[in-house]
């Protein structure tokens, strides 16, 4: 489903070659669809920080593809950290070096390269298998 939508968007961009913005947008779409993005972890965010303010703060170092603030599922309040995706490694490294330890919305933020998600199914809570078996003393 998602790949079909990406293919359709790519076809639309290719058919609009007479517009000057289309050739620049096509490589961006390809890098995003192939997963070639560079994510930064942003810790220490204020509860008043928004995804727009986060993207605006980091956009001075390069093209921000996505800015996300993680919220609590029960209260829908920010947890105090988020992620910013850049299209190139150079932009991400420059943003990490410049923004680490800076003040954003009244709080000192910590910026680092985001780590890949771990497989949560393998690390899920232990299964209940019943009471322990008694050793066989025959």
N, CA, C and O atoms as a GROMACS GRO file, in nm:
protein
  552
    1UNK      N    1   0.082  -0.119   0.000
    1UNK     CA    2   0.000   0.000   0.000
    1UNK      C    3   0.087   0.126   0.000
    1UNK      O    4   0.065   0.217  -0.080
    2UNK      N    5   0.186   0.131   0.089
    2UNK     CA    6   0.272   0.248   0.097
    2UNK      C    7   0.362   0.260  -0.025
    2UNK      O    8   0.387   0.370  -0.075
    3UNK      N    9   0.412   0.146  -0.074
    3UNK     CA   10   0.497   0.149  -0.192
    3UNK      C   11   0.419   0.196  -0.314
    3UNK      O   12   0.473   0.269  -0.398
    4UNK      N   13   0.292   0.156  -0.325
    4UNK     CA   14   0.211   0.199  -0.438
    4UNK      C   15   0.191   0.350  -0.434
    4UNK      O   16   0.194   0.417  -0.537
    5UNK      N   17   0.170   0.403  -0.314
    5UNK     CA   18   0.153   0.548  -0.300
    5UNK      C   19   0.282   0.621  -0.336
    5UNK      O   20   0.277   0.727  -0.399
    6UNK      N   21   0.397   0.565  -0.297
    6UNK     CA   22   0.524   0.628  -0.330
    6UNK      C   23   0.551   0.622  -0.481
    6UNK      O   24   0.601   0.718  -0.540
    7UNK      N   25   0.516   0.508  -0.543
    7UNK     CA   26   0.534   0.498  -0.688
    7UNK      C   27   0.447   0.600  -0.761
    7UNK      O   28   0.492   0.666  -0.855
    8UNK      N   29   0.322   0.614  -0.716
    8UNK     CA   30   0.231   0.710  -0.779
    8UNK      C   31   0.282   0.853  -0.763
    8UNK      O   32   0.276   0.932  -0.857
    9UNK      N   33   0.331   0.886  -0.646
    9UNK     CA   34   0.386   1.020  -0.623
    9UNK      C   35   0.510   1.043  -0.709
    9UNK      O   36   0.531   1.153  -0.761
   10UNK      N   37   0.591   0.940  -0.725
   10UNK     CA   38   0.710   0.951  -0.809
   10UNK      C   39   0.671   0.970  -0.954
   10UNK      O   40   0.734   1.049  -1.025
   11UNK      N   41   0.569   0.899  -1.001
   11UNK     CA   42   0.521   0.916  -1.139
   11UNK      C   43   0.468   1.057  -1.162
   11UNK      O   44   0.493   1.117  -1.266
   12UNK      N   45   0.396   1.110  -1.064
   12UNK     CA   46   0.342   1.245  -1.078
   12UNK      C   47   0.455   1.347  -1.089
   12UNK      O   48   0.449   1.440  -1.170
   13UNK      N   49   0.558   1.328  -1.006
   13UNK     CA   50   0.671   1.420  -1.012
   13UNK      C   51   0.743   1.410  -1.146
   13UNK      O   52   0.785   1.511  -1.202
   14UNK      N   53   0.758   1.289  -1.197
   14UNK     CA   54   0.827   1.270  -1.324
   14UNK      C   55   0.747   1.330  -1.440
   14UNK      O   56   0.806   1.379  -1.536
   15UNK      N   57   0.615   1.326  -1.432
   15UNK     CA   58   0.533   1.380  -1.540
   15UNK      C   59   0.530   1.532  -1.539
   15UNK      O   60   0.493   1.594  -1.639
   16UNK      N   61   0.570   1.594  -1.429
   16UNK     CA   62   0.570   1.740  -1.420
   16UNK      C   63   0.710   1.796  -1.439
   16UNK      O   64   0.749   1.889  -1.368
   17UNK      N   65   0.785   1.742  -1.530
   17UNK     CA   66   0.923   1.785  -1.550
   17UNK      C   67   0.936   1.929  -1.597
   17UNK      O   68   1.044   1.988  -1.586
   18UNK      N   69   0.826   1.989  -1.650
   18UNK     CA   70   0.838   2.126  -1.696
   18UNK      C   71   0.847   2.226  -1.580
   18UNK      O   72   0.886   2.340  -1.600
   19UNK      N   73   0.810   2.182  -1.460
   19UNK     CA   74   0.823   2.270  -1.343
   19UNK      C   75   0.964   2.260  -1.289
   19UNK      O   76   1.018   2.149  -1.282
   20UNK      N   77   1.026   2.370  -1.250
   20UNK     CA   78   1.164   2.364  -1.202
   20UNK      C   79   1.178   2.292  -1.068
   20UNK      O   80   1.288   2.243  -1.039
   21UNK      N   81   1.073   2.283  -0.986
   21UNK     CA   82   1.086   2.221  -0.854
   21UNK      C   83   1.083   2.069  -0.862
   21UNK      O   84   1.128   2.003  -0.768
   22UNK      N   85   1.031   2.013  -0.969
   22UNK     CA   86   1.014   1.868  -0.978
   22UNK      C   87   1.147   1.791  -0.975
   22UNK      O   88   1.156   1.693  -0.902
   23UNK      N   89   1.252   1.831  -1.050
   23UNK     CA   90   1.376   1.754  -1.044
   23UNK      C   91   1.441   1.756  -0.906
   23UNK      O   92   1.504   1.658  -0.866
   24UNK      N   93   1.428   1.864  -0.832
   24UNK     CA   94   1.487   1.870  -0.698
   24UNK      C   95   1.408   1.785  -0.601
   24UNK      O   96   1.466   1.728  -0.508
   25UNK      N   97   1.276   1.775  -0.619
   25UNK     CA   98   1.193   1.698  -0.527
   25UNK      C   99   1.210   1.548  -0.548
   25UNK      O  100   1.195   1.472  -0.453
   26UNK      N  101   1.240   1.504  -0.669
   26UNK     CA  102   1.250   1.362  -0.699
   26UNK      C  103   1.360   1.292  -0.619
   26UNK      O  104   1.332   1.187  -0.561
   27UNK      N  105   1.484   1.342  -0.613
   27UNK     CA  106   1.584   1.273  -0.531
   27UNK      C  107   1.545   1.268  -0.384
   27UNK      O  108   1.575   1.170  -0.316
   28UNK      N  109   1.480   1.371  -0.334
   28UNK     CA  110   1.435   1.372  -0.195
   28UNK      C  111   1.336   1.260  -0.172
   28UNK      O  112   1.343   1.190  -0.071
   29UNK      N  113   1.241   1.244  -0.264
   29UNK     CA  114   1.142   1.139  -0.252
   29UNK      C  115   1.209   1.002  -0.255
   29UNK      O  116   1.172   0.913  -0.179
   30UNK      N  117   1.307   0.985  -0.343
   30UNK     CA  118   1.376   0.857  -0.352
   30UNK      C  119   1.455   0.826  -0.226
   30UNK      O  120   1.452   0.712  -0.178
   31UNK      N  121   1.525   0.924  -0.171
   31UNK     CA  122   1.602   0.897  -0.050
   31UNK      C  123   1.508   0.866   0.066
   31UNK      O  124   1.539   0.781   0.150
   32UNK      N  125   1.395   0.933   0.073
   32UNK     CA  126   1.301   0.908   0.182
   32UNK      C  127   1.236   0.771   0.166
   32UNK      O  128   1.217   0.699   0.264
   33UNK      N  129   1.199   0.734   0.041
   33UNK     CA  130   1.131   0.606   0.020
   33UNK      C  131   1.226   0.489   0.040
   33UNK      O  132   1.181   0.380   0.078
   34UNK      N  133   1.353   0.507   0.017
   34UNK     CA  134   1.450   0.399   0.034
   34UNK      C  135   1.501   0.388   0.177
   34UNK      O  136   1.577   0.297   0.209
   35UNK      N  137   1.461   0.479   0.263
   35UNK     CA  138   1.504   0.473   0.402
   35UNK      C  139   1.642   0.529   0.424
   35UNK      O  140   1.702   0.503   0.528
   36UNK      N  141   1.694   0.605   0.330
   36UNK     CA  142   1.827   0.663   0.344
   36UNK      C  143   1.812   0.799   0.410
   36UNK      O  144   1.833   0.903   0.347
   37UNK      N  145   1.776   0.798   0.534
   37UNK     CA  146   1.761   0.921   0.610
   37UNK      C  147   1.849   0.909   0.734
   37UNK      O  148   1.890   0.800   0.773
   38UNK      N  149   1.876   1.022   0.794
   38UNK     CA  150   1.961   1.025   0.912
   38UNK      C  151   1.882   1.086   1.026
   38UNK      O  152   1.844   1.203   1.020
   39UNK      N  153   1.858   1.006   1.129
   39UNK     CA  154   1.777   1.048   1.242
   39UNK      C  155   1.864   1.093   1.358
   39UNK      O  156   1.967   1.032   1.389
   40UNK      N  157   1.820   1.200   1.422
   40UNK     CA  158   1.884   1.247   1.543
   40UNK      C  159   1.786   1.231   1.659
   40UNK      O  160   1.667   1.258   1.645
   41UNK      N  161   1.837   1.188   1.773
   41UNK     CA  162   1.759   1.182   1.896
   41UNK      C  163   1.776   1.315   1.967
   41UNK      O  164   1.888   1.362   1.984
   42UNK      N  165   1.666   1.376   2.008
   42UNK     CA  166   1.669   1.503   2.079
   42UNK      C  167   1.610   1.479   2.218
   42UNK      O  168   1.492   1.447   2.230
   43UNK      N  169   1.690   1.493   2.322
   43UNK     CA  170   1.645   1.472   2.459
   43UNK      C  171   1.641   1.602   2.536
   43UNK      O  172   1.709   1.699   2.501
   44UNK      N  173   1.562   1.604   2.643
   44UNK     CA  174   1.552   1.721   2.728
   44UNK      C  175   1.458   1.828   2.676
   44UNK      O  176   1.471   1.945   2.712
   45UNK      N  177   1.363   1.790   2.592
   45UNK     CA  178   1.271   1.888   2.534
   45UNK      C  179   1.171   1.939   2.639
   45UNK      O  180   1.132   1.867   2.730
   46UNK      N  181   1.132   2.063   2.622
   46UNK     CA  182   1.032   2.123   2.708
   46UNK      C  183   0.895   2.064   2.676
   46UNK      O  184   0.872   2.017   2.565
   47UNK      N  185   0.805   2.068   2.773
   47UNK     CA  186   0.669   2.019   2.747
   47UNK      C  187   0.593   2.112   2.652
   47UNK      O  188   0.488   2.076   2.599
   48UNK      N  189   0.647   2.232   2.631
   48UNK     CA  190   0.583   2.327   2.542
   48UNK      C  191   0.640   2.322   2.400
   48UNK      O  192   0.595   2.396   2.313
   49UNK      N  193   0.738   2.236   2.377
   49UNK     CA  194   0.795   2.223   2.244
   49UNK      C  195   0.696   2.157   2.150
   49UNK      O  196   0.623   2.065   2.190
   50UNK      N  197   0.692   2.202   2.026
   50UNK     CA  198   0.605   2.143   1.924
   50UNK      C  199   0.692   2.088   1.813
   50UNK      O  200   0.810   2.120   1.803
   51UNK      N  201   0.632   2.006   1.729
   51UNK     CA  202   0.705   1.950   1.617
   51UNK      C  203   0.747   2.059   1.520
   51UNK      O  204   0.854   2.052   1.459
   52UNK      N  205   0.663   2.162   1.505
   52UNK     CA  206   0.697   2.274   1.417
   52UNK      C  207   0.815   2.354   1.471
   52UNK      O  208   0.904   2.392   1.395
   53UNK      N  209   0.817   2.378   1.602
   53UNK     CA  210   0.929   2.455   1.660
   53UNK      C  211   1.059   2.374   1.654
   53UNK      O  212   1.166   2.430   1.636
   54UNK      N  213   1.048   2.242   1.670
   54UNK     CA  214   1.164   2.156   1.660
   54UNK      C  215   1.220   2.156   1.517
   54UNK      O  216   1.341   2.166   1.497
   55UNK      N  217   1.132   2.145   1.420
   55UNK     CA  218   1.175   2.147   1.279
   55UNK      C  219   1.235   2.282   1.243
   55UNK      O  220   1.333   2.290   1.169
   56UNK      N  221   1.177   2.389   1.295
   56UNK     CA  222   1.228   2.523   1.266
   56UNK      C  223   1.367   2.544   1.326
   56UNK      O  224   1.454   2.603   1.262
   57UNK      N  225   1.388   2.494   1.447
   57UNK     CA  226   1.518   2.511   1.512
   57UNK      C  227   1.629   2.435   1.438
   57UNK      O  228   1.742   2.482   1.432
   58UNK      N  229   1.596   2.319   1.383
   58UNK     CA  230   1.697   2.237   1.317
   58UNK      C  231   1.708   2.265   1.167
   58UNK      O  232   1.802   2.218   1.103
   59UNK      N  233   1.615   2.338   1.110
   59UNK     CA  234   1.616   2.362   0.966
   59UNK      C  235   1.730   2.454   0.922
   59UNK      O  236   1.764   2.457   0.804
   60UNK      N  237   1.790   2.527   1.013
   60UNK     CA  238   1.902   2.613   0.976
   60UNK      C  239   2.028   2.532   0.944
   60UNK      O  240   2.123   2.587   0.889
   61UNK      N  241   2.029   2.401   0.976
   61UNK     CA  242   2.146   2.317   0.949
   61UNK      C  243   2.126   2.227   0.828
   61UNK      O  244   2.219   2.156   0.788
   62UNK      N  245   2.009   2.228   0.768
   62UNK     CA  246   1.983   2.145   0.652
   62UNK      C  247   1.835   2.121   0.636
   62UNK      O  248   1.753   2.175   0.710
   63UNK      N  249   1.802   2.038   0.538
   63UNK     CA  250   1.661   2.011   0.508
   63UNK      C  251   1.607   1.906   0.605
   63UNK      O  252   1.652   1.792   0.605
   64UNK      N  253   1.511   1.947   0.686
   64UNK     CA  254   1.447   1.858   0.782
   64UNK      C  255   1.333   1.786   0.711
   64UNK      O  256   1.241   1.850   0.661
   65UNK      N  257   1.341   1.653   0.707
   65UNK     CA  258   1.235   1.575   0.644
   65UNK      C  259   1.118   1.554   0.737
   65UNK      O  260   1.002   1.555   0.695
   66UNK      N  261   1.148   1.535   0.866
   66UNK     CA  262   1.042   1.508   0.962
   66UNK      C  263   1.093   1.541   1.103
   66UNK      O  264   1.208   1.514   1.136
   67UNK      N  265   1.006   1.598   1.182
   67UNK     CA  266   1.035   1.622   1.323
   67UNK      C  267   0.921   1.562   1.404
   67UNK      O  268   0.804   1.590   1.379
   68UNK      N  269   0.956   1.478   1.501
   68UNK     CA  270   0.855   1.407   1.578
   68UNK      C  271   0.885   1.424   1.727
   68UNK      O  272   0.999   1.410   1.770
   69UNK      N  273   0.781   1.454   1.804
   69UNK     CA  274   0.793   1.457   1.950
   69UNK      C  275   0.711   1.340   2.003
   69UNK      O  276   0.594   1.325   1.969
   70UNK      N  277   0.772   1.258   2.087
   70UNK     CA  278   0.707   1.139   2.141
   70UNK      C  279   0.617   1.180   2.257
   70UNK      O  280   0.659   1.252   2.348
   71UNK      N  281   0.493   1.132   2.254
   71UNK     CA  282   0.395   1.165   2.358
   71UNK      C  283   0.352   1.039   2.433
   71UNK      O  284   0.360   0.928   2.381
   72UNK      N  285   0.308   1.060   2.555
   72UNK     CA  286   0.255   0.952   2.637
   72UNK      C  287   0.120   0.910   2.581
   72UNK      O  288   0.037   0.995   2.547
   73UNK      N  289   0.096   0.780   2.571
   73UNK     CA  290  -0.029   0.732   2.511
   73UNK      C  291  -0.151   0.759   2.599
   73UNK      O  292  -0.261   0.779   2.549
   74UNK      N  293  -0.131   0.759   2.729
   74UNK     CA  294  -0.245   0.778   2.820
   74UNK      C  295  -0.281   0.925   2.836
   74UNK      O  296  -0.399   0.961   2.828
   75UNK      N  297  -0.183   1.010   2.859
   75UNK     CA  298  -0.211   1.151   2.888
   75UNK      C  299  -0.197   1.241   2.766
   75UNK      O  300  -0.242   1.356   2.768
   76UNK      N  301  -0.136   1.189   2.659
   76UNK     CA  302  -0.111   1.265   2.536
   76UNK      C  303  -0.022   1.386   2.559
   76UNK      O  304  -0.027   1.484   2.484
   77UNK      N  305   0.061   1.380   2.663
   77UNK     CA  306   0.157   1.487   2.691
   77UNK      C  307   0.294   1.445   2.642
   77UNK      O  308   0.324   1.325   2.638
   78UNK      N  309   0.378   1.541   2.604
   78UNK     CA  310   0.512   1.505   2.555
   78UNK      C  311   0.596   1.437   2.662
   78UNK      O  312   0.589   1.472   2.780
   79UNK      N  313   0.675   1.339   2.619
   79UNK     CA  314   0.762   1.266   2.712
   79UNK      C  315   0.896   1.335   2.734
   79UNK      O  316   0.972   1.296   2.822
   80UNK      N  317   0.926   1.439   2.654
   80UNK     CA  318   1.050   1.513   2.673
   80UNK      C  319   1.160   1.476   2.575
   80UNK      O  320   1.273   1.520   2.590
   81UNK      N  321   1.128   1.396   2.475
   81UNK     CA  322   1.226   1.365   2.372
   81UNK      C  323   1.158   1.349   2.238
   81UNK      O  324   1.036   1.333   2.229
   82UNK      N  325   1.239   1.355   2.134
   82UNK     CA  326   1.185   1.343   1.999
   82UNK      C  327   1.295   1.308   1.900
   82UNK      O  328   1.408   1.278   1.938
   83UNK      N  329   1.259   1.311   1.773
   83UNK     CA  330   1.351   1.276   1.666
   83UNK      C  331   1.338   1.375   1.552
   83UNK      O  332   1.231   1.429   1.526
   84UNK      N  333   1.451   1.399   1.484
   84UNK     CA  334   1.454   1.484   1.365
   84UNK      C  335   1.523   1.405   1.256
   84UNK      O  336   1.631   1.350   1.278
   85UNK      N  337   1.461   1.399   1.137
   85UNK     CA  338   1.520   1.328   1.022
   85UNK      C  339   1.576   1.428   0.923
   85UNK      O  340   1.510   1.525   0.886
   86UNK      N  341   1.699   1.401   0.879
   86UNK     CA  342   1.765   1.480   0.777
   86UNK      C  343   1.787   1.394   0.653
   86UNK      O  344   1.790   1.271   0.663
   87UNK      N  345   1.802   1.458   0.538
   87UNK     CA  346   1.824   1.386   0.413
   87UNK      C  347   1.969   1.344   0.396
   87UNK      O  348   1.996   1.244   0.330
   88UNK      N  349   2.064   1.416   0.454
   88UNK     CA  350   2.205   1.381   0.436
   88UNK      C  351   2.275   1.367   0.571
   88UNK      O  352   2.235   1.425   0.672
   89UNK      N  353   2.380   1.288   0.567
   89UNK     CA  354   2.458   1.263   0.688
   89UNK      C  355   2.533   1.388   0.732
   89UNK      O  356   2.547   1.413   0.852
   90UNK      N  357   2.580   1.468   0.637
   90UNK     CA  358   2.655   1.589   0.670
   90UNK      C  359   2.567   1.688   0.747
   90UNK      O  360   2.610   1.748   0.845
   91UNK      N  361   2.442   1.705   0.700
   91UNK     CA  362   2.350   1.796   0.767
   91UNK      C  363   2.320   1.748   0.908
   91UNK      O  364   2.316   1.828   1.001
   92UNK      N  365   2.299   1.618   0.924
   92UNK     CA  366   2.268   1.562   1.055
   92UNK      C  367   2.386   1.580   1.151
   92UNK      O  368   2.366   1.616   1.267
   93UNK      N  369   2.507   1.555   1.104
   93UNK     CA  370   2.625   1.570   1.190
   93UNK      C  371   2.647   1.716   1.228
   93UNK      O  372   2.684   1.745   1.342
   94UNK      N  373   2.626   1.807   1.134
   94UNK     CA  374   2.642   1.949   1.164
   94UNK      C  375   2.539   1.994   1.269
   94UNK      O  376   2.573   2.067   1.362
   95UNK      N  377   2.414   1.949   1.253
   95UNK     CA  378   2.310   1.984   1.350
   95UNK      C  379   2.342   1.925   1.487
   95UNK      O  380   2.320   1.991   1.589
   96UNK      N  381   2.393   1.803   1.490
   96UNK     CA  382   2.426   1.740   1.618
   96UNK      C  383   2.536   1.817   1.690
   96UNK      O  384   2.527   1.840   1.810
   97UNK      N  385   2.639   1.856   1.616
   97UNK     CA  386   2.750   1.929   1.677
   97UNK      C  387   2.708   2.066   1.726
   97UNK      O  388   2.749   2.110   1.834
   98UNK      N  389   2.625   2.135   1.648
   98UNK     CA  390   2.587   2.272   1.682
   98UNK      C  391   2.479   2.281   1.789
   98UNK      O  392   2.482   2.370   1.873
   99UNK      N  393   2.383   2.188   1.786
   99UNK     CA  394   2.267   2.200   1.876
   99UNK      C  395   2.284   2.127   2.010
   99UNK      O  396   2.208   2.154   2.103
  100UNK      N  397   2.379   2.038   2.021
  100UNK     CA  398   2.398   1.964   2.146
  100UNK      C  399   2.437   2.061   2.258
  100UNK      O  400   2.538   2.130   2.248
  101UNK      N  401   2.358   2.064   2.364
  101UNK     CA  402   2.386   2.152   2.477
  101UNK      C  403   2.326   2.291   2.464
  101UNK      O  404   2.345   2.374   2.553
  102UNK      N  405   2.255   2.319   2.356
  102UNK     CA  406   2.193   2.451   2.339
  102UNK      C  407   2.058   2.456   2.411
  102UNK      O  408   2.002   2.353   2.448
  103UNK      N  409   2.009   2.578   2.428
  103UNK     CA  410   1.880   2.598   2.494
  103UNK      C  411   1.771   2.610   2.388
  103UNK      O  412   1.783   2.688   2.294
  104UNK      N  413   1.665   2.532   2.404
  104UNK     CA  414   1.549   2.536   2.316
  104UNK      C  415   1.424   2.541   2.404
  104UNK      O  416   1.400   2.449   2.482
  105UNK      N  417   1.346   2.645   2.390
  105UNK     CA  418   1.224   2.666   2.472
  105UNK      C  419   1.254   2.663   2.621
  105UNK      O  420   1.176   2.610   2.700
  106UNK      N  421   1.368   2.721   2.660
  106UNK     CA  422   1.401   2.732   2.802
  106UNK      C  423   1.465   2.609   2.864
  106UNK      O  424   1.490   2.608   2.985
  107UNK      N  425   1.493   2.505   2.785
  107UNK     CA  426   1.555   2.383   2.838
  107UNK      C  427   1.679   2.349   2.756
  107UNK      O  428   1.682   2.372   2.635
  108UNK      N  429   1.780   2.295   2.822
  108UNK     CA  430   1.900   2.250   2.754
  108UNK      C  431   1.868   2.117   2.687
  108UNK      O  432   1.821   2.024   2.752
  109UNK      N  433   1.894   2.108   2.557
  109UNK     CA  434   1.865   1.984   2.484
  109UNK      C  435   1.992   1.906   2.458
  109UNK      O  436   2.101   1.964   2.450
  110UNK      N  437   1.978   1.777   2.444
  110UNK     CA  438   2.089   1.686   2.416
  110UNK      C  439   2.060   1.618   2.284
  110UNK      O  440   1.953   1.560   2.265
  111UNK      N  441   2.155   1.624   2.193
  111UNK     CA  442   2.137   1.572   2.058
  111UNK      C  443   2.238   1.461   2.033
  111UNK      O  444   2.357   1.478   2.060
  112UNK      N  445   2.191   1.349   1.981
  112UNK     CA  446   2.278   1.237   1.949
  112UNK      C  447   2.220   1.162   1.829
  112UNK      O  448   2.103   1.181   1.794
  113UNK      N  449   2.300   1.078   1.768
  113UNK     CA  450   2.253   0.995   1.658
  113UNK      C  451   2.153   0.894   1.715
  113UNK      O  452   2.180   0.829   1.816
  114UNK      N  453   2.038   0.881   1.648
  114UNK     CA  454   1.936   0.787   1.696
  114UNK      C  455   1.979   0.644   1.667
  114UNK      O  456   2.037   0.615   1.562
  115UNK      N  457   1.950   0.557   1.760
  115UNK     CA  458   1.982   0.416   1.743
  115UNK      C  459   1.863   0.346   1.678
  115UNK      O  460   1.749   0.392   1.691
  116UNK      N  461   1.888   0.238   1.608
  116UNK     CA  462   1.782   0.162   1.542
  116UNK      C  463   1.692   0.098   1.646
  116UNK      O  464   1.735   0.065   1.757
  117UNK      N  465   1.565   0.081   1.610
  117UNK     CA  466   1.470   0.016   1.700
  117UNK      C  467   1.508  -0.129   1.718
  117UNK      O  468   1.550  -0.197   1.624
  118UNK      N  469   1.492  -0.176   1.840
  118UNK     CA  470   1.517  -0.317   1.866
  118UNK      C  471   1.392  -0.396   1.834
  118UNK      O  472   1.282  -0.339   1.833
  119UNK      N  473   1.406  -0.523   1.807
  119UNK     CA  474   1.292  -0.609   1.780
  119UNK      C  475   1.216  -0.629   1.910
  119UNK      O  476   1.262  -0.699   2.000
  120UNK      N  477   1.100  -0.570   1.919
  120UNK     CA  478   1.025  -0.573   2.045
  120UNK      C  479   0.957  -0.708   2.068
  120UNK      O  480   0.928  -0.741   2.183
  121UNK      N  481   0.932  -0.786   1.964
  121UNK     CA  482   0.867  -0.916   1.985
  121UNK      C  483   0.961  -1.012   2.056
  121UNK      O  484   0.916  -1.092   2.138
  122UNK      N  485   1.091  -1.005   2.026
  122UNK     CA  486   1.186  -1.093   2.093
  122UNK      C  487   1.211  -1.047   2.237
  122UNK      O  488   1.241  -1.130   2.323
  123UNK      N  489   1.197  -0.918   2.264
  123UNK     CA  490   1.223  -0.865   2.397
  123UNK      C  491   1.095  -0.844   2.477
  123UNK      O  492   1.095  -0.770   2.575
  124UNK      N  493   0.986  -0.908   2.437
  124UNK     CA  494   0.860  -0.887   2.506
  124UNK      C  495   0.866  -0.950   2.645
  124UNK      O  496   0.962  -1.020   2.679
  125UNK      N  497   0.764  -0.926   2.723
  125UNK     CA  498   0.762  -0.976   2.860
  125UNK      C  499   0.763  -1.129   2.860
  125UNK      O  500   0.718  -1.191   2.763
  126UNK      N  501   0.812  -1.189   2.966
  126UNK     CA  502   0.824  -1.335   2.969
  126UNK      C  503   0.687  -1.403   2.963
  126UNK      O  504   0.587  -1.350   3.012
  127UNK      N  505   0.686  -1.520   2.904
  127UNK     CA  506   0.562  -1.597   2.894
  127UNK      C  507   0.542  -1.678   3.022
  127UNK      O  508   0.637  -1.727   3.082
  128UNK      N  509   0.418  -1.691   3.059
  128UNK     CA  510   0.386  -1.777   3.173
  128UNK      C  511   0.377  -1.920   3.123
  128UNK      O  512   0.297  -1.949   3.034
  129UNK      N  513   0.456  -2.009   3.179
  129UNK     CA  514   0.458  -2.148   3.134
  129UNK      C  515   0.406  -2.242   3.240
  129UNK      O  516   0.414  -2.364   3.224
  130UNK      N  517   0.353  -2.190   3.347
  130UNK     CA  518   0.301  -2.273   3.454
  130UNK      C  519   0.402  -2.290   3.566
  130UNK      O  520   0.511  -2.232   3.563
  131UNK      N  521   0.366  -2.370   3.665
  131UNK     CA  522   0.457  -2.388   3.779
  131UNK      C  523   0.581  -2.466   3.737
  131UNK      O  524   0.578  -2.542   3.641
  132UNK      N  525   0.691  -2.445   3.810
  132UNK     CA  526   0.812  -2.518   3.776
  132UNK      C  527   0.794  -2.668   3.794
  132UNK      O  528   0.721  -2.714   3.881
  133UNK      N  529   0.862  -2.743   3.710
  133UNK     CA  530   0.851  -2.890   3.717
  133UNK      C  531   0.944  -2.943   3.826
  133UNK      O  532   1.056  -2.895   3.843
  134UNK      N  533   0.896  -3.042   3.896
  134UNK     CA  534   0.975  -3.105   4.002
  134UNK      C  535   1.082  -3.194   3.940
  134UNK      O  536   1.057  -3.262   3.841
  135UNK      N  537   1.200  -3.193   3.999
  135UNK     CA  538   1.304  -3.281   3.946
  135UNK      C  539   1.265  -3.429   3.963
  135UNK      O  540   1.204  -3.468   4.062
  136UNK      N  541   1.301  -3.508   3.867
  136UNK     CA  542   1.268  -3.649   3.870
  136UNK      C  543   1.373  -3.724   3.952
  136UNK      O  544   1.486  -3.741   3.905
  137UNK      N  545   1.338  -3.769   4.072
  137UNK     CA  546   1.432  -3.838   4.162
  137UNK      C  547   1.405  -3.988   4.158
  137UNK      O  548   1.358  -4.043   4.258
  138UNK      N  549   1.430  -4.055   4.051
  138UNK     CA  550   1.404  -4.198   4.046
  138UNK      C  551   1.528  -4.278   4.071
  138UNK      O  552   1.523  -4.401   4.070
   0.00000   0.00000   0.00000
